[in-house]
Amino acid sequence: MSSEPALNSPLAGRTIAIPETRELEVFASMLERRGAQVIRCPLVAILDAPDPAPVLAWCRHFAGGGCDDLILLTGEGLRRLLACIERHEPALRDAFLGALARVRKITRGPKPARVLRELGFRPDISPERPTTEGVIDSLRAHPLAGRRIGVQLYGTEPNRPLIGFLESAGARVFTVAPYVYADQAADQAVLDLLGRLRSGRIDAIAFTSTPQVERLFALAPEDEVKAALAGTRVAAVGPVVAGTLERHGIAVALVPQESFFLKPLTSALEKLFAGATAN
């Protein structure tokens, strides 16, 4: 009984590479239940900031009422801020959550919004497009002069377009980087993946973060990566990842239309291969 849906799935017999790290087995299980053969190749790891002192200093500033607004670029960032507090200064948690309740909360996409809901809060401003440009557009109509704005960064990327916009609008900006990305897979494993992609033995590769894309292009010459990815269908979990791929000259075969999580990505892959089978 349990194998029947997999046999009928458009993914049955397809080989799909996933460079996901944090939810690797969750994603792999979704695909395998639908009959896909999964190649696991986690390209990056997410680690706490190596020095917790600046993160804690930012948390104290925020908890003490130092911000009027908070821009959350990732759900992982808010989780890591709370984990840093729990690990190093648990007495700060209540004041931090109290400040979080008071400030105007701006989320770049559904993941930070989901973490806020888990804490009992909701975003005050949610851009239509879950990108830096979307955040900027959503704030253009709001007076920002004199406002103190906390920005939780995406990894250690300084996000100069967003910070430049806020400062040019007269805001004071306080950034925090609660986590970093590190190489996860050994170089040879990544080179082997590129070789399998070039051989045409992989039907699709599904990217779930921009550092995964950058890791490929950092390890091998651009032409080699492009040639490898040209031999398969390239999927992206959302428009930010798709934009990174396209800036590198990679054609993206699919992006979920509304919700940018693993389950919608899996469903989009099913639809893609259902169309390929029909053709």
N, C-alpha and C positions, 0 to 999 in steps of 0.2 A: 504494500500500500504506500509506504513512505517514498519508494523510488519512482512511483508513477508520475508525480508532477515533474520530477527532474527529466524523465524521458520525454515528456511532452514540451519541455521548456525550450525556447529558442537558443538558450545557452548550453544545452546538452552537447557535450563533445567539443565545445569551444575552449580554447586555452587563453586565459586572461592573466596578465601580469599586474600585480598591485604593489606599488612602492609605499603604501601606507605603513605607519609605525604604531601610533598610539592605539588604534582600534583594528590592528591587522587581522586578528583572528575573527573578530565580529564581521568584518567585510568579507574575509575569505569564506566564512560559513554561509553567508548569504548567497554567494556565488556557487559554492559547492552544492548547496541544497537544490540548486537549479540545474545541476548536472555539469557545471563548468569545471575544467581543470585549472587550478590556480597556481601561479608561480609567485611565491612570496619573495620580495626583494626590498625590504625596508631601507630606504635611501638616507633617511635622517632620523635623529633622535631628538626629542624635546627634553631639555634639562633645565633645572632651576638656574637662575643667575648665579655665576660662580661666587660672587660677593654679595651676601644678603644685606649688607649695611646700607647701600643706597636705596634698595627696595624698602627696607624698614623705615628709613628716614622719610621717604615719600609717603608711606602709609601713615606715619605719625602726623605729617603735615596735613594730609587729607582728613584724617580722623579729628584733627584739631580745628576743623572748619576752614582749611586753607583753600578750598575750591568751591566755586559756584556751579560748575558743570564738570561732568566726567564723560570723556569719549572712550568707549570700549571697542577696540578694533578686533578682538578675538575673545571667545569664551575661555580658551585656555589661559589667557592673561589674568582674568578675574579669579579663576580657580587657583592659579599660582600665587597671586597676591594673598589670598586667604590662607593658603598652605604655608606661606612664608611667615605670616602672623602666628599661625598655630604652632609652628615649629620653634620660633625664636622669641615671640612676645605675645603669648595667648591673651594676656590681660587687655591687649589693644583691640581685640575682635569686636566687642560691643560698641566701642566708640567708632570704629571703622564702619560697622553696619549702620549705626545711627547717622553718620555723615552720608553714607550711600543712600539712605532713605530721603535725606533732605535735598541733595543736589539734583540738578537736571541731568538726566542720563541719556546719552546718545550712543546708539549701538550701530556698528557698521553692517551687521548681518544677523541672521537668525541664531547663530551659536551664542554670541554674548547675550542676546535677548533671552535665550533659553536658560542660561545660567542665572540671570537676574530673576526669572520667574521661579527657579528652584529656591531662591533666597527670599521669595515673597514680594519681589519688586517687579516693575514693568518699565520698559524704556519710555522716555518722554518724547524722544525724536527718533524715528526709524527711517532712514533714507529709502527711497524707492529702489535704488541700485546699491547693492552691498559692496561698494567700492569706496576708495578714498575720495574719488570725484563725487560719488553720491553723497558722502558725508558733507563735503564742502557745499554742494548745491543745496542740501537740506538746511544749512545754517545761514545761507546768504540773506534770508528774509529776517533773521533775528539780530537785534543789536548785540554786538559783542564787545564794544569798547569798554574797557575797565573790568571786564569779567575775568575771573581766575579759572582757568580751564585745565583740568588734569587730562592727560592723554596716555592711555595704556598702549604701548607700541606693539607692533607685530614682530616678535623676536627682538632683534636689536636694530632693525631697519629704522632709520631716523625719521622717515616719512616727511621729507622737506616740503613737499607740496602742501600738506595739511598744516604743518607748523607755520610755514610762510603765510598761508592764508589767514590763520588765526591771529598771528602777530600783526599783519598788515591791517587787520580789522580792529586793532587796538586792544586785543586780549593779552593777558599774561598767561604763559603756557608752562605747565609743569609736567614733564614726561617721566614715565617709568617703564623699565624693561624687565619684567619679572622672570623671563625665561630666555633661553638661547637655543639655537639649533646646532647640532653636531652631526658629523658624518656617522652613519650607522653601519652600512654595508661595507665590507672590504672592497677595495678597488677592483680586485679580480672578479668578484661576484657581479659588480656593476658592468664590467667589460663583457662578462659572459652573457649577461642580460642583453646588452647591445648586440652581441653576436647572434643570439636567438631571434631578436627582432629583425635583424638584417636577413636572416635565413627564411623568413616568412612563416616560422613555426608558432608565432603568437598571433592570435586573432584580434586582441585588443590590449591596450594598457590604460589603466585608469588612475589618473593623477588626482590627489586630494589636497595638495598644498603646493605653494610656489617653491619652497626650498627643495622639494623633490625634483622639480624641473631644473632648477639652477645647479643641483648636484650633478646631474647628467652632463650638462654643458660645461661644468667646471672640470670634469674628469677626462672627457674625450674631446677631440677637435670638433668644432661646430658642424663641419660637413659630415663627419661620421655619425654624429647624433641625428642630424636631419635625415641622412640616408636610412638609418635604422628605423626611425619613427615613420618614415614614408611607407614602410612595408606593412603597417598595421593600422588599425583604427585607434585613434587617440581620443580618450574621454577625459573630461574635466568635471570636478564636483561642482564648480560654480564659475561665475564670470571672472573672478579675480585670477583663478588658476588658468582659465581659458585665455585671458588677456596676456599672461606671462608666456604661455606657449606660442601665441600668435606673434608676440614681439620677437620671438626667436625664429619666426618663419615656419611654424608648425601648424598644419591644418587640423582643426579640432572637429572630430566627427559628431560629438554630442556633448551637450551641457543640459542638466535638468532645467526645466523652464521656470519653476517657482521655488521649490524647497531644496536647499543645497546641503543635503546630508547623504549618508551612505545608502540608505534604502531607496530614495528617489534615483540615485545614480545607478543602482542595480536594476531598477525598473526601466530606466532609460536604455541601459545596455540590452535588456530583453527586447525592447521595442526596435532597437537598431538591428539586432540580428533576426528578429521576426521579419523585418522588411527585406533583409538580405536573402532570407530563405525564400520569401515570396517572389523575389526577383530571379 
